[in-house]
Amino acid sequence: MNYYFVGLLALCTAYAFAAGGAPEKIGTAIYALSVVVTHILLITHLGRWRGIEFGVFIVDVVTFALFCFLAIRAHRFWPIWVSALLGLGVLGHLARWAGPDVLWYAYAIVLTIWSYPILAIMALGTFNHRRRQARFGTDRSWSNSSGDSAPKPPAGPAT
């Protein structure tokens, strides 16, 4: 277990829950849960990384799908970037499936290398949320939220 990563994940999750809006809280909860489930799957499977990790693949696909949905609904930039990095991990699984002769450690690196940038992006998203709140007094969480950017209908004729 990489305790450095776990510590950073705990810090980013605590930061998002203390200072973030709903998208930051939901996103970090999804990501933290996916890391926990992935770790459980890997410690229960002794021959890990020797073949396709189907359990990890399912967790990664579900996490990717949830972040894509979050990216569509949230009024934030960072879920798009996290979705892209998670998508690269899913493509790593598909590459291993298409080319089983890929070295096992290359497969493991392709799946895990995106973890630190994802933490940095989530922390940056929370930081930007706090900055927008301090600057404007509010920060819309969802793209369908009503706010200043929603156009007002033109005034009709007075009767």
Residue pairs with C-beta under 8 A, 6 or more apart in sequence:
1 39
5 115
5 116
5 119
8 116
8 119
9 31
9 32
9 35
9 119
12 28
12 119
12 122
12 123
12 126
13 28
13 29
13 32
15 123
15 126
16 24
16 25
16 27
16 28
16 122
16 123
16 126
17 25
17 28
19 126
19 127
19 129
19 130
20 28
20 125
20 126
20 129
20 130
21 129
21 139
21 141
22 141
22 142
23 70
23 73
23 74
23 75
23 76
23 79
23 125
23 141
23 142
24 76
24 122
24 125
24 126
24 129
26 70
27 67
27 70
27 74
27 78
27 79
27 82
27 122
27 125
28 122
30 63
30 66
30 67
30 70
31 63
31 67
31 82
31 118
31 122
34 59
34 60
34 62
34 63
35 115
37 59
38 56
38 59
38 60
41 53
41 55
41 56
41 59
42 48
42 53
42 56
45 53
45 55
49 104
49 105
49 107
49 108
50 104
51 100
52 93
52 96
52 97
52 100
53 93
53 111
56 93
56 111
57 90
57 93
60 86
60 89
60 90
60 93
60 111
61 90
63 86
64 83
64 86
64 87
64 89
64 90
67 79
67 82
67 83
67 86
68 83
70 79
70 83
71 79
71 80
71 82
71 83
72 143
73 142
73 143
73 144
74 141
74 142
74 143
75 139
75 140
75 141
75 142
75 143
75 145
76 125
76 129
76 141
77 125
77 128
78 121
78 122
78 124
78 125
78 128
79 125
81 121
82 118
82 121
82 122
85 114
85 117
85 118
85 121
86 114
86 118
88 110
88 114
89 110
89 111
89 114
92 107
92 110
92 111
93 111
95 102
95 107
95 110
96 102
96 107
129 139
132 139
133 139
138 147
140 147
140 149
